[in-house]
Amino acid sequence: MDNKIVSSEAKGEITKFETFVFALADVFGGGGLALLSVMYLPFLTNILKINPAWAGAVMMISKAWDAISDPLMGAISDNTRTRIGRRRPYLILGGALLIPIMALLWYPINFESHTLRVVYATIAYLLYATVSTIIGVPYSSLSTEITGDFSLRNRANLLRLAFSLLSTAICTLAPTMLFSRLTNQKIDIWQFYFIIIFGFGSYYSIPNICAGLFCKERVPYVDEKIHFSFKIFLRPIKVKSFRKLIAIYSSQGVALNIVSAVVIYYSLYVVPGINSTIFLGTFLCMQLLLYPFLMKLVDKVPKTKIYRFGLPLTMLGAIIIALFPKEGAPILLYITVAFTALGFAGAQTMSWIIFPDVVDIGELSLKQRLSGSFSGVMTFINKVNLAISIFLVGAVLGATGFIHPTEEVPIPIQPIATQNVIRFLVVLAFVIIMGFAYYVASRFRLTPEISKRVKNLLDIRRERDFTKEESQEVEEILKEFG
């Protein structure tokens, strides 16, 4: 080997305590995104009184910075050499910054100038996105390095996913109830603000600080520092499997974010008899109930098959939700939502479980373990998913004549065009976008056996050169996946 292989900082295998602490930190990964998906657009339009199209633009503007900061953070963490590892310092730093940054993001400014409100919201969101990057990229990298054992890594990432899903449920349901109480004037804006800052802020911050203090890296890496350039951002894209992962991950993320963003509007203006909290709660509880079943499958069944298996049911359910009559019985809608969620569970679950396997393929192909760079792209994609979703929802609401609530008319009757476009967005998310995801996943044939073969080949290459037979095996794998 031309470069020195650095052994892991930790001796021995990952402990149950460490697995728990690592997984718990993803309450921010799932919950932070859910809070923004459900609450941030209504916060901008209904509280800050920003035009819906401009509210969506706030999210999109920040993506230019994310395109730089996410891959840069990946390179920075790949190049970091400290006594506690490459990733952990950033979890501690980002966790400490979360509460003050959230205080800026959710501050209920009352500038008379619409332009100043837009500028403030943009700057606050840029700062929040930066802290999210400081946490998200190293944490995702750590998910591939916390253990070298295939089964233990699957278990750690599945437990991480369980906490992420649980946090998604909490941070979807609690804020919608909170926003409902604010809308109905049962709490004032400052009570709302301090609950968001200190309640949700502490909930996100403390687990990440603990993960930085107690979790360790165990996968060896080549001790070669990387000079940042945008070529680093593009290197993971060269890996065929990673491109497919991005496609199915983006589809799932955009679809879920669109539905999360419109559900409050759907419950207020399209089918007023339903409760948005029950709608989302039914959807999210189904995900959690299926988690133990999915956990048993990942070591035996191709993860991409789990991803796509239930999507036809989701598509059918989405069509029923979109066409549901305004005076229809809410219980029938909730049953439909449950079946829609049943079909979507695999797609929502699998992307980050596939990610460590794809990073292994990337190392086999690129001859370098660029976990930080891969994580940077995934974190960037995650933010783009959210931004595209909120921008799209905001833009179409604005274009169809959305009427802002006032103190005199807190729930105005929206134009028919606005109501119809809210219905269409459900179809766009779960039928059109997830139909594309089904197609890609059906052609992404990554099996547990192939993942184990890749892991074994990487272990061999760290010890010695490949034999002729092993080199041929590598070529066969990379021909389809690399």
C-alpha positions in Angstrom: 0.0 0.0 0.0 1.3 3.5 -0.8 -0.4 5.2 2.2 -0.4 4.3 5.8 -3.5 2.5 7.1 -4.6 4.1 10.3 -6.2 1.6 12.7 -9.4 2.4 14.5 -9.3 4.6 17.7 -11.3 2.0 19.6 -10.3 -1.6 20.5 -13.0 -4.2 20.8 -16.5 -4.3 19.4 -19.2 -1.8 19.8 -21.1 -2.0 23.2 -24.8 -1.9 23.7 -24.5 1.4 25.5 -22.5 2.9 22.7 -25.0 1.6 20.1 -27.8 3.2 22.1 -26.1 6.6 22.4 -25.1 6.6 18.8 -28.6 5.8 17.6 -30.3 8.3 20.0 -28.4 11.1 18.4 -30.5 10.7 15.2 -33.5 12.3 17.0 -32.2 15.5 15.4 -31.8 13.9 12.0 -35.4 12.8 11.9 -37.0 15.2 14.3 -35.3 18.4 13.1 -36.3 17.7 9.5 -39.9 16.9 10.6 -40.2 20.1 12.6 -39.2 22.2 9.6 -41.3 20.1 7.2 -44.5 20.5 9.2 -44.0 23.9 10.9 -41.6 26.2 9.0 -43.8 27.1 6.0 -46.9 27.8 8.2 -44.6 29.8 10.6 -43.4 31.9 7.7 -46.7 32.4 6.0 -49.1 32.6 9.0 -46.9 34.2 11.7 -44.3 36.2 9.9 -46.8 37.0 7.1 -44.3 36.2 4.3 -45.8 35.6 0.9 -45.9 31.8 0.3 -43.7 32.0 -2.8 -41.0 34.0 -1.0 -41.3 31.6 2.0 -40.4 28.8 -0.3 -37.6 30.9 -1.8 -36.0 31.3 1.6 -35.4 27.6 1.7 -34.1 27.5 -1.9 -31.7 30.4 -1.5 -29.8 28.6 1.3 -29.1 25.6 -1.1 -26.4 27.6 -2.8 -24.5 27.8 0.5 -25.3 24.1 1.2 -23.8 23.1 -2.1 -20.5 24.5 -0.7 -20.8 23.7 3.0 -21.9 20.1 2.9 -19.0 18.7 0.7 -16.6 21.1 2.5 -17.7 19.7 5.9 -17.2 16.2 4.5 -13.6 17.0 3.4 -13.0 18.8 6.8 -14.1 15.8 8.8 -12.2 13.4 6.6 -9.0 15.4 7.2 -9.6 15.9 10.9 -7.1 14.1 13.2 -7.8 14.4 16.9 -7.5 12.3 20.0 -11.2 11.5 20.0 -11.4 10.8 16.3 -12.4 12.5 13.0 -16.2 12.9 13.6 -16.9 13.3 17.3 -15.6 16.9 17.8 -18.2 18.2 15.4 -21.1 16.4 17.1 -20.1 18.2 20.3 -19.7 21.6 18.6 -22.9 21.4 16.6 -24.9 20.1 19.6 -23.7 23.1 21.7 -24.7 25.6 18.9 -28.2 24.2 18.2 -30.2 26.1 20.9 -28.9 29.6 20.1 -29.3 29.0 16.4 -32.9 27.8 16.8 -33.6 30.9 18.9 -32.8 33.0 15.8 -34.6 30.7 13.4 -38.0 30.8 15.2 -37.9 34.4 16.5 -41.2 36.0 15.7 -40.0 39.2 14.1 -42.6 41.9 13.4 -40.8 44.2 10.9 -43.2 46.2 8.9 -41.1 45.7 5.7 -41.8 42.5 3.9 -38.3 42.6 2.4 -36.7 42.8 5.9 -38.7 39.8 7.0 -37.6 37.8 4.1 -33.9 38.9 4.6 -34.0 38.0 8.3 -35.6 34.6 7.6 -33.0 33.8 4.9 -30.0 34.7 7.2 -31.5 32.8 10.1 -32.1 29.7 8.0 -28.5 29.9 6.5 -27.1 29.8 10.0 -29.3 26.9 11.0 -28.4 25.0 7.8 -24.7 25.5 8.7 -25.1 24.0 12.2 -27.2 21.2 10.7 -24.3 20.4 8.4 -21.7 20.5 11.2 -23.8 17.8 12.9 -25.3 15.9 10.0 -22.2 15.1 7.8 -19.9 13.8 10.5 -22.8 11.8 12.1 -23.7 10.1 8.8 -20.0 9.3 8.3 -19.9 7.8 11.8 -22.7 5.5 10.8 -20.4 3.7 8.4 -17.5 3.6 10.9 -18.9 2.8 14.3 -18.3 -0.9 13.7 -16.8 -3.0 10.9 -19.1 -5.9 11.5 -21.8 -6.1 8.8 -24.6 -7.4 11.1 -23.7 -5.1 14.1 -23.6 -2.2 11.7 -27.1 -3.1 10.4 -28.4 -3.3 13.9 -26.9 0.0 15.0 -28.3 1.8 11.9 -31.7 0.2 12.3 -31.8 1.3 16.0 -30.7 4.7 14.8 -33.6 4.6 12.3 -36.0 3.6 15.0 -35.1 6.7 17.0 -35.3 8.8 13.9 -38.8 7.5 13.1 -39.9 8.0 16.7 -38.5 11.5 16.7 -40.2 12.2 13.4 -43.5 11.2 15.0 -42.9 13.3 18.1 -41.7 16.3 16.1 -44.6 16.1 13.7 -47.4 15.6 16.1 -46.3 17.8 19.0 -45.7 20.9 16.8 -49.0 20.5 14.9 -50.8 20.4 18.3 -48.7 23.4 19.4 -49.5 25.3 16.3 -53.2 24.5 16.6 -53.2 25.9 20.2 -51.5 29.0 18.9 -54.0 29.4 16.1 -56.9 28.9 18.5 -55.2 31.5 20.9 -54.8 29.0 23.7 -51.1 30.0 23.9 -49.4 33.2 22.9 -46.5 33.5 20.5 -43.9 33.7 23.2 -45.0 30.5 24.9 -44.9 28.9 21.4 -41.4 30.3 20.9 -39.9 29.2 24.2 -41.3 25.7 23.9 -39.7 25.3 20.5 -36.4 26.7 21.6 -35.8 25.1 24.9 -38.0 22.0 24.5 -37.1 20.9 21.0 -33.7 22.5 21.2 -32.6 20.6 24.2 -34.1 17.4 22.8 -31.9 17.7 19.7 -28.8 19.1 21.4 -28.1 16.8 24.3 -28.0 13.4 22.4 -25.6 14.8 19.8 -23.2 16.0 22.5 -23.4 12.6 24.2 -22.7 10.8 20.9 -19.6 13.0 20.5 -18.4 12.2 24.0 -19.0 8.4 24.0 -19.1 6.9 20.5 -15.9 5.7 18.7 -14.7 5.0 15.2 -13.6 1.5 14.4 -13.1 1.2 10.6 -9.5 1.8 9.5 -8.8 4.5 6.9 -5.9 5.6 4.7 -3.9 8.4 6.4 -4.0 10.7 3.4 -5.3 14.2 3.8 -7.6 15.5 1.1 -7.4 19.0 -0.4 -10.9 20.3 -0.8 -12.2 20.9 -4.3 -15.5 20.4 -6.0 -14.0 17.3 -7.5 -14.3 15.8 -4.1 -18.1 16.5 -4.2 -18.3 14.8 -7.6 -16.2 11.7 -6.7 -19.0 9.9 -4.9 -21.3 10.6 -7.8 -19.0 8.5 -10.0 -20.1 5.4 -8.1 -23.1 3.9 -9.9 -24.7 2.5 -6.7 -24.5 5.9 -5.0 -26.3 7.6 -7.9 -29.1 5.1 -7.6 -29.2 5.6 -3.8 -29.5 9.3 -4.3 -32.4 8.8 -6.7 -34.4 6.6 -4.3 -33.5 8.7 -1.3 -34.4 12.0 -3.0 -37.7 10.6 -4.2 -38.7 9.3 -0.7 -37.6 12.6 0.9 -39.3 14.9 -1.5 -42.5 12.9 -1.4 -42.7 12.8 2.4 -41.8 16.4 2.8 -44.4 17.6 0.3 -47.1 15.7 2.2 -45.9 16.9 5.6 -45.9 20.5 4.3 -49.4 20.3 2.9 -51.2 18.3 5.6 -52.0 21.4 7.7 -53.4 23.2 4.7 -55.3 20.0 3.7 -56.9 19.7 7.1 -57.7 23.4 7.3 -59.0 24.1 3.8 -59.6 20.9 1.8 -61.2 18.3 4.2 -61.9 20.5 7.3 -63.4 17.7 9.3 -60.1 15.9 9.8 -57.4 16.4 12.4 -53.9 16.9 11.0 -52.3 15.5 14.1 -54.3 12.2 13.7 -53.5 12.2 10.0 -49.8 12.4 10.6 -50.0 10.3 13.7 -51.6 7.5 11.9 -49.0 7.6 9.2 -46.1 7.7 11.6 -47.4 5.1 14.0 -47.6 2.6 11.1 -43.9 3.2 10.3 -43.0 2.5 13.9 -45.1 -0.6 14.2 -43.4 -2.1 11.1 -39.9 -1.4 12.3 -39.3 -4.7 14.2 -40.5 -6.7 11.1 -38.2 -4.7 8.8 -35.3 -5.2 11.2 -35.6 -8.9 10.8 -35.5 -8.7 7.1 -32.4 -6.6 6.3 -29.8 -9.3 6.8 -31.8 -11.7 4.5 -33.8 -9.8 1.9 -32.3 -7.2 -0.5 -32.9 -3.8 1.0 -34.0 -2.3 -2.3 -36.7 -5.0 -2.5 -37.9 -3.9 1.0 -37.8 -0.3 -0.3 -40.2 -0.9 -3.2 -42.4 -3.8 -2.1 -45.3 -1.8 -0.7 -45.2 1.3 -3.0 -48.2 0.2 -5.2 -50.4 0.3 -2.0 -49.1 3.8 -1.3 -49.9 5.0 -4.8 -53.5 3.7 -4.5 -53.9 5.2 -1.1 -52.7 8.6 -2.3 -55.2 8.7 -5.1 -58.0 8.0 -2.6 -56.7 10.8 -0.2 -56.5 13.2 -3.1 -60.0 12.5 -4.2 -61.5 12.3 -0.7 -64.8 14.3 -0.5 -64.9 17.4 1.6 -67.7 16.0 3.7 -66.4 12.5 3.9 -66.2 10.6 7.2 -62.8 11.2 8.8 -62.4 7.6 10.0 -62.4 6.4 6.3 -59.6 8.9 5.6 -57.5 7.7 8.5 -57.9 4.1 7.4 -56.7 5.1 4.0 -53.8 6.9 5.5 -52.8 3.8 7.5 -52.7 1.7 4.3 -50.8 4.4 2.5 -48.2 4.4 5.3 -48.1 0.6 5.4 -46.9 0.7 1.8 -44.5 3.5 2.4 -42.7 2.1 5.4 -40.0 0.2 3.5 -39.2 3.3 1.3 -38.9 5.5 4.4 -36.8 3.1 6.2 -34.2 1.7 3.8 -32.2 4.6 2.3 -29.9 5.2 5.3 -29.6 1.4 5.9 -28.3 1.0 2.3 -25.9 3.9 2.8 -23.1 2.1 4.6 -23.1 -0.7 2.0 -22.8 1.9 -0.7 -19.9 3.6 1.1 -18.1 0.2 1.1 -18.7 -0.1 -2.6 -17.3 3.4 -3.0 -14.2 2.5 -1.1 -13.7 -0.6 -3.3 -14.2 1.5 -6.5 -12.3 4.7 -5.5 -9.6 3.0 -3.4 -10.2 5.4 -0.6 -12.7 5.6 2.2 -14.4 9.0 1.7 -17.2 8.5 4.3 -17.3 12.3 4.9 -17.6 13.1 1.2 -20.4 10.6 0.7 -22.1 11.9 3.9 -21.7 15.5 2.6 -23.6 14.7 -0.6 -26.3 12.8 1.3 -26.8 15.7 3.8 -26.9 18.1 0.9 -29.5 16.0 -0.8 -31.5 15.8 2.4 -31.6 19.6 2.6 -32.4 20.0 -1.1 -35.3 17.6 -0.6 -36.8 19.7 2.1 -36.1 23.0 0.2 -37.6 21.7 -3.1 -40.7 20.5 -1.2 -41.3 23.7 0.7 -40.5 25.9 -2.3 -42.9 23.9 -4.5 -45.7 24.0 -2.0 -45.2 27.7 -1.3 -44.9 28.6 -5.0 -48.1 26.8 -6.1 -50.1 28.1 -3.1 -49.0 31.6 -4.0 -49.7 31.1 -7.6 -53.3 29.9 -7.0 -54.3 32.9 -4.8 -53.7 31.6 -1.3 -55.5 33.9 1.2 -53.5 34.7 4.4 -55.2 34.1 7.8 -56.0 37.2 9.8 -57.1 37.7 13.5 -60.6 38.4 12.2 -60.7 35.4 9.8 -58.2 32.8 11.2 -59.4 30.1 8.7 -60.3 31.8 5.5 -62.1 29.9 2.7 -59.5 29.3 0.0 -60.1 29.5 -3.8 -61.0 26.3 -5.5 -57.8 26.4 -7.4 -55.8 26.4 -4.1 -57.8 23.5 -2.8 -57.4 21.5 -6.0 -53.6 22.1 -6.1 -53.3 20.8 -2.5 -55.0 17.6 -3.6 -52.8 17.3 -6.6 -49.6 17.7 -4.5 -50.6 14.4 -2.7 -50.7 12.6 -6.1 -47.5 14.3 -7.2 -45.7 13.1 -4.1 -46.9 9.5 -3.7 -47.9 8.5 -7.2 -45.6 10.3 -9.7 -42.4 10.7 -7.6 -42.6 7.4 -5.9 -43.5 5.7 -9.2 -40.1 6.9 -10.4 -38.5 5.6 -7.2 -40.1 2.2 -7.7 -38.5 2.0 -11.2 -35.0 2.8 -9.9 -35.2 0.5 -6.9 -36.3 -2.4 -9.1 -33.0 -2.0 -11.0 -30.8 -1.6 -8.0 -30.0 -5.3 -7.1 -27.9 -4.9 -4.0 -28.2 -8.1 -1.9 -26.8 -8.9 1.6 -24.5 -11.5 -0.1 -22.9 -8.8 -2.3 -22.5 -6.4 0.6 -20.7 -9.1 2.6 -18.5 -9.9 -0.4 -17.5 -6.2 -0.7 -16.7 -6.1 3.1 -14.5 -9.2 2.8 -12.6 -7.8 -0.2 -12.0 -4.5 1.6 -10.6 -6.4 4.6 -8.3 -8.3 2.3 -7.1 -5.2 0.5 -6.1 -3.6 3.8 -3.9 -6.5 4.5 -2.4 -7.4 1.1 -2.7 -7.2 -2.7 -5.5 -9.1 -4.4 -5.0 -12.4 -6.1 -6.0 -12.8 -9.7 -9.3 -14.4 -8.7 -10.0 -11.7 -6.2 -9.3 -9.0 -8.8 -11.7 -10.6 -11.2 -14.3 -10.7 -8.4 -13.8 -7.0 -7.8 -14.2 -6.2 -11.5 -17.5 -8.2 -11.6 -18.9 -6.3 -8.6 -17.8 -2.9 -9.9 -19.2 -3.5 -13.4 -22.7 -3.6 -11.9 -22.4 -1.5 -8.8 -19.3 0.7 -9.1 
